[in-house]
Amino acid sequence: MDKERRKFLQQLAALCGAGVARTLGVGLGAGTVAVAATATATTAAVASAATAFSPYGAGVRQQVFEVIVRQAMAGAPWQEICKGPMAVNSITEDQIKAEVIKRRLVGHIDKLTCSCEKCLRQRRDRNLDYQQRVDAIAHSTISPCACKDCRVAIGQILETIRSEVFPAPKKADF
């Protein structure tokens, strides 16, 4: 699991854990304080504002919204992993998509991770061009061959070896 997704899930767990306990009136002692303390300073600072959009307040809704938008911009499957928090905080997919589009139109930043439309299109086109060129390599009788069929066969062999050397963990290993 990558670092950003882990951070997102930790924030979400802290927000949801504290909010559910507060709503149900259960465990308002040290346990809730400990869960709430794991939330980021930003979340804690803005969580007290109330709104009709979310039972947990405007600040919490805004923080959840921000995390979901960042996940969407990073290419994560946000529709699946964020479905629960979106429902609780009355956030629609259209709102997330609109915000992603708005942020991508902000303009070009001189970084490799720029999300402007021009940079996204250039990266997509370069990746497509690369894949087409690699797939167009003809089969060769001289070793090593780099045609698509040979690469697939080599990939299958490597995956078999990888699965033997690094077996998938069993449920008991967790």
Order of alpha helices (4+ residues) and beta strands (2+ residues): alpha-alpha-alpha-alpha-alpha-alpha-alpha-alpha-alpha
